[in-house]
Amino acid sequence: MKRINTVEVLLAGNRVGELVASRQGTYFAYDPQWVAEGFNL
């Protein structure tokens, strides 16, 4: 079985960011284009 370390996060087909698991912990990084376009909560 292949180990998964990275998950691409999408919302309505648009890339929001990337979830990464490492020995230091689990981190989320927003996609630069997503941040530039903005998103109303």
PDB file with one MODEL, atoms N, CA, C and O in Angstrom:
MODEL        1
ATOM      1  N   MET A   1       0.838  -1.172   0.000  1.00  0.00           N
ATOM      2  CA  MET A   1       0.000   0.000   0.000  1.00  0.00           C
ATOM      3  C   MET A   1       0.892   1.247   0.000  1.00  0.00           C
ATOM      4  O   MET A   1       1.870   1.315   0.745  1.00  0.00           O
ATOM      5  N   LYS A   2       0.554   2.218  -0.827  1.00  0.00           N
ATOM      6  CA  LYS A   2       1.330   3.449  -0.928  1.00  0.00           C
ATOM      7  C   LYS A   2       0.916   4.425   0.175  1.00  0.00           C
ATOM      8  O   LYS A   2      -0.272   4.661   0.396  1.00  0.00           O
ATOM      9  N   ARG A   3       1.899   4.980   0.852  1.00  0.00           N
ATOM     10  CA  ARG A   3       1.645   5.958   1.925  1.00  0.00           C
ATOM     11  C   ARG A   3       1.351   7.331   1.311  1.00  0.00           C
ATOM     12  O   ARG A   3       2.032   7.756   0.378  1.00  0.00           O
ATOM     13  N   ILE A   4       0.349   8.011   1.833  1.00  0.00           N
ATOM     14  CA  ILE A   4      -0.031   9.345   1.356  1.00  0.00           C
ATOM     15  C   ILE A   4       0.473  10.374   2.354  1.00  0.00           C
ATOM     16  O   ILE A   4       0.166  10.295   3.543  1.00  0.00           O
ATOM     17  N   ASN A   5       1.260  11.353   1.864  1.00  0.00           N
ATOM     18  CA  ASN A   5       1.802  12.408   2.725  1.00  0.00           C
ATOM     19  C   ASN A   5       1.181  13.763   2.432  1.00  0.00           C
ATOM     20  O   ASN A   5       1.240  14.669   3.264  1.00  0.00           O
ATOM     21  N   THR A   6       0.580  13.908   1.245  1.00  0.00           N
ATOM     22  CA  THR A   6       0.052  15.195   0.810  1.00  0.00           C
ATOM     23  C   THR A   6      -1.356  15.013   0.253  1.00  0.00           C
ATOM     24  O   THR A   6      -1.625  14.080  -0.504  1.00  0.00           O
ATOM     25  N   VAL A   7      -2.250  15.924   0.643  1.00  0.00           N
ATOM     26  CA  VAL A   7      -3.627  15.911   0.138  1.00  0.00           C
ATOM     27  C   VAL A   7      -3.943  17.285  -0.435  1.00  0.00           C
ATOM     28  O   VAL A   7      -3.769  18.301   0.237  1.00  0.00           O
ATOM     29  N   GLU A   8      -4.403  17.312  -1.667  1.00  0.00           N
ATOM     30  CA  GLU A   8      -4.817  18.558  -2.304  1.00  0.00           C
ATOM     31  C   GLU A   8      -6.245  18.875  -1.854  1.00  0.00           C
ATOM     32  O   GLU A   8      -7.125  18.017  -1.927  1.00  0.00           O
ATOM     33  N   VAL A   9      -6.473  20.101  -1.392  1.00  0.00           N
ATOM     34  CA  VAL A   9      -7.784  20.506  -0.883  1.00  0.00           C
ATOM     35  C   VAL A   9      -8.469  21.376  -1.929  1.00  0.00           C
ATOM     36  O   VAL A   9      -7.913  22.378  -2.377  1.00  0.00           O
ATOM     37  N   LEU A  10      -9.691  20.980  -2.316  1.00  0.00           N
ATOM     38  CA  LEU A  10     -10.464  21.693  -3.329  1.00  0.00           C
ATOM     39  C   LEU A  10     -11.805  22.125  -2.767  1.00  0.00           C
ATOM     40  O   LEU A  10     -12.352  21.481  -1.872  1.00  0.00           O
ATOM     41  N   LEU A  11     -12.333  23.227  -3.302  1.00  0.00           N
ATOM     42  CA  LEU A  11     -13.684  23.681  -2.983  1.00  0.00           C
ATOM     43  C   LEU A  11     -14.358  24.031  -4.301  1.00  0.00           C
ATOM     44  O   LEU A  11     -13.923  24.948  -4.997  1.00  0.00           O
ATOM     45  N   ALA A  12     -15.394  23.320  -4.640  1.00  0.00           N
ATOM     46  CA  ALA A  12     -16.123  23.542  -5.895  1.00  0.00           C
ATOM     47  C   ALA A  12     -15.185  23.493  -7.099  1.00  0.00           C
ATOM     48  O   ALA A  12     -15.341  24.264  -8.045  1.00  0.00           O
ATOM     49  N   GLY A  13     -14.209  22.580  -7.059  1.00  0.00           N
ATOM     50  CA  GLY A  13     -13.284  22.415  -8.163  1.00  0.00           C
ATOM     51  C   GLY A  13     -12.107  23.365  -8.172  1.00  0.00           C
ATOM     52  O   GLY A  13     -11.228  23.248  -9.025  1.00  0.00           O
ATOM     53  N   ASN A  14     -12.073  24.298  -7.247  1.00  0.00           N
ATOM     54  CA  ASN A  14     -10.960  25.255  -7.158  1.00  0.00           C
ATOM     55  C   ASN A  14      -9.989  24.823  -6.067  1.00  0.00           C
ATOM     56  O   ASN A  14     -10.400  24.444  -4.970  1.00  0.00           O
ATOM     57  N   ARG A  15      -8.713  24.883  -6.375  1.00  0.00           N
ATOM     58  CA  ARG A  15      -7.686  24.495  -5.399  1.00  0.00           C
ATOM     59  C   ARG A  15      -7.605  25.532  -4.281  1.00  0.00           C
ATOM     60  O   ARG A  15      -7.388  26.717  -4.535  1.00  0.00           O
ATOM     61  N   VAL A  16      -7.780  25.076  -3.049  1.00  0.00           N
ATOM     62  CA  VAL A  16      -7.700  25.936  -1.870  1.00  0.00           C
ATOM     63  C   VAL A  16      -6.300  25.867  -1.270  1.00  0.00           C
ATOM     64  O   VAL A  16      -5.758  26.876  -0.821  1.00  0.00           O
ATOM     65  N   GLY A  17      -5.728  24.684  -1.266  1.00  0.00           N
ATOM     66  CA  GLY A  17      -4.400  24.529  -0.688  1.00  0.00           C
ATOM     67  C   GLY A  17      -3.992  23.080  -0.630  1.00  0.00           C
ATOM     68  O   GLY A  17      -4.495  22.234  -1.369  1.00  0.00           O
ATOM     69  N   GLU A  18      -3.051  22.813   0.284  1.00  0.00           N
ATOM     70  CA  GLU A  18      -2.461  21.494   0.390  1.00  0.00           C
ATOM     71  C   GLU A  18      -2.269  21.151   1.860  1.00  0.00           C
ATOM     72  O   GLU A  18      -1.763  21.965   2.632  1.00  0.00           O
ATOM     73  N   LEU A  19      -2.673  19.949   2.244  1.00  0.00           N
ATOM     74  CA  LEU A  19      -2.486  19.441   3.601  1.00  0.00           C
ATOM     75  C   LEU A  19      -1.320  18.462   3.556  1.00  0.00           C
ATOM     76  O   LEU A  19      -1.334  17.505   2.782  1.00  0.00           O
ATOM     77  N   VAL A  20      -0.304  18.707   4.395  1.00  0.00           N
ATOM     78  CA  VAL A  20       0.920  17.910   4.359  1.00  0.00           C
ATOM     79  C   VAL A  20       1.192  17.318   5.737  1.00  0.00           C
ATOM     80  O   VAL A  20       1.157  18.026   6.744  1.00  0.00           O
ATOM     81  N   ALA A  21       1.464  16.012   5.773  1.00  0.00           N
ATOM     82  CA  ALA A  21       1.841  15.340   7.014  1.00  0.00           C
ATOM     83  C   ALA A  21       3.330  15.042   6.968  1.00  0.00           C
ATOM     84  O   ALA A  21       3.835  14.508   5.980  1.00  0.00           O
ATOM     85  N   SER A  22       4.034  15.392   8.046  1.00  0.00           N
ATOM     86  CA  SER A  22       5.461  15.107   8.150  1.00  0.00           C
ATOM     87  C   SER A  22       5.761  14.647   9.568  1.00  0.00           C
ATOM     88  O   SER A  22       4.868  14.574  10.413  1.00  0.00           O
ATOM     89  N   ARG A  23       6.998  14.347   9.813  1.00  0.00           N
ATOM     90  CA  ARG A  23       7.388  13.933  11.177  1.00  0.00           C
ATOM     91  C   ARG A  23       7.199  15.065  12.186  1.00  0.00           C
ATOM     92  O   ARG A  23       6.998  14.812  13.374  1.00  0.00           O
ATOM     93  N   GLN A  24       7.261  16.316  11.715  1.00  0.00           N
ATOM     94  CA  GLN A  24       7.121  17.468  12.606  1.00  0.00           C
ATOM     95  C   GLN A  24       5.662  17.798  12.905  1.00  0.00           C
ATOM     96  O   GLN A  24       5.385  18.535  13.851  1.00  0.00           O
ATOM     97  N   GLY A  25       4.720  17.267  12.118  1.00  0.00           N
ATOM     98  CA  GLY A  25       3.307  17.531  12.352  1.00  0.00           C
ATOM     99  C   GLY A  25       2.525  17.576  11.055  1.00  0.00           C
ATOM    100  O   GLY A  25       3.014  17.163  10.004  1.00  0.00           O
ATOM    101  N   THR A  26       1.318  18.078  11.140  1.00  0.00           N
ATOM    102  CA  THR A  26       0.443  18.220   9.985  1.00  0.00           C
ATOM    103  C   THR A  26       0.246  19.702   9.724  1.00  0.00           C
ATOM    104  O   THR A  26      -0.060  20.467  10.638  1.00  0.00           O
ATOM    105  N   TYR A  27       0.423  20.107   8.461  1.00  0.00           N
ATOM    106  CA  TYR A  27       0.375  21.518   8.104  1.00  0.00           C
ATOM    107  C   TYR A  27      -0.534  21.753   6.911  1.00  0.00           C
ATOM    108  O   TYR A  27      -0.685  20.887   6.049  1.00  0.00           O
ATOM    109  N   PHE A  28      -1.142  22.943   6.870  1.00  0.00           N
ATOM    110  CA  PHE A  28      -1.954  23.343   5.726  1.00  0.00           C
ATOM    111  C   PHE A  28      -1.331  24.597   5.128  1.00  0.00           C
ATOM    112  O   PHE A  28      -0.988  25.539   5.842  1.00  0.00           O
ATOM    113  N   ALA A  29      -1.191  24.594   3.813  1.00  0.00           N
ATOM    114  CA  ALA A  29      -0.665  25.765   3.105  1.00  0.00           C
ATOM    115  C   ALA A  29      -1.693  26.203   2.066  1.00  0.00           C
ATOM    116  O   ALA A  29      -2.071  25.419   1.196  1.00  0.00           O
ATOM    117  N   TYR A  30      -2.143  27.448   2.156  1.00  0.00           N
ATOM    118  CA  TYR A  30      -3.089  27.980   1.171  1.00  0.00           C
ATOM    119  C   TYR A  30      -2.420  28.137  -0.186  1.00  0.00           C
ATOM    120  O   TYR A  30      -1.235  28.461  -0.269  1.00  0.00           O
ATOM    121  N   ASP A  31      -3.176  27.907  -1.237  1.00  0.00           N
ATOM    122  CA  ASP A  31      -2.705  28.126  -2.593  1.00  0.00           C
ATOM    123  C   ASP A  31      -2.607  29.634  -2.839  1.00  0.00           C
ATOM    124  O   ASP A  31      -3.552  30.360  -2.530  1.00  0.00           O
ATOM    125  N   PRO A  32      -1.485  30.125  -3.390  1.00  0.00           N
ATOM    126  CA  PRO A  32      -1.327  31.566  -3.603  1.00  0.00           C
ATOM    127  C   PRO A  32      -2.445  32.194  -4.452  1.00  0.00           C
ATOM    128  O   PRO A  32      -2.849  33.329  -4.198  1.00  0.00           O
ATOM    129  N   GLN A  33      -2.930  31.479  -5.430  1.00  0.00           N
ATOM    130  CA  GLN A  33      -4.014  32.017  -6.272  1.00  0.00           C
ATOM    131  C   GLN A  33      -5.307  32.151  -5.471  1.00  0.00           C
ATOM    132  O   GLN A  33      -6.051  33.114  -5.658  1.00  0.00           O
ATOM    133  N   TRP A  34      -5.578  31.207  -4.590  1.00  0.00           N
ATOM    134  CA  TRP A  34      -6.769  31.239  -3.743  1.00  0.00           C
ATOM    135  C   TRP A  34      -6.727  32.478  -2.832  1.00  0.00           C
ATOM    136  O   TRP A  34      -7.731  33.172  -2.668  1.00  0.00           O
ATOM    137  N   VAL A  35      -5.567  32.739  -2.253  1.00  0.00           N
ATOM    138  CA  VAL A  35      -5.400  33.892  -1.370  1.00  0.00           C
ATOM    139  C   VAL A  35      -5.556  35.191  -2.156  1.00  0.00           C
ATOM    140  O   VAL A  35      -6.190  36.134  -1.682  1.00  0.00           O
ATOM    141  N   ALA A  36      -4.984  35.240  -3.347  1.00  0.00           N
ATOM    142  CA  ALA A  36      -5.043  36.454  -4.169  1.00  0.00           C
ATOM    143  C   ALA A  36      -6.468  36.786  -4.589  1.00  0.00           C
ATOM    144  O   ALA A  36      -6.831  37.960  -4.668  1.00  0.00           O
ATOM    145  N   GLU A  37      -7.283  35.763  -4.861  1.00  0.00           N
ATOM    146  CA  GLU A  37      -8.662  35.983  -5.303  1.00  0.00           C
ATOM    147  C   GLU A  37      -9.614  36.280  -4.153  1.00  0.00           C
ATOM    148  O   GLU A  37     -10.650  36.917  -4.343  1.00  0.00           O
ATOM    149  N   GLY A  38      -9.257  35.816  -2.960  1.00  0.00           N
ATOM    150  CA  GLY A  38     -10.101  36.029  -1.792  1.00  0.00           C
ATOM    151  C   GLY A  38     -11.298  35.110  -1.761  1.00  0.00           C
ATOM    152  O   GLY A  38     -11.649  34.499  -2.770  1.00  0.00           O
ATOM    153  N   PHE A  39     -11.926  35.010  -0.599  1.00  0.00           N
ATOM    154  CA  PHE A  39     -13.092  34.146  -0.434  1.00  0.00           C
ATOM    155  C   PHE A  39     -13.894  34.640   0.766  1.00  0.00           C
ATOM    156  O   PHE A  39     -13.357  34.724   1.870  1.00  0.00           O
ATOM    157  N   ASN A  40     -15.153  34.964   0.570  1.00  0.00           N
ATOM    158  CA  ASN A  40     -16.008  35.413   1.665  1.00  0.00           C
ATOM    159  C   ASN A  40     -16.466  34.221   2.500  1.00  0.00           C
ATOM    160  O   ASN A  40     -16.990  33.243   1.966  1.00  0.00           O
ATOM    161  N   LEU A  41     -16.265  34.310   3.797  1.00  0.00           N
ATOM    162  CA  LEU A  41     -16.759  33.283   4.690  1.00  0.00           C
ATOM    163  C   LEU A  41     -18.154  33.660   5.072  1.00  0.00           C
ATOM    164  O   LEU A  41     -18.801  32.942   5.833  1.00  0.00           O
TER     165      LEU A  41
ENDMDL
END
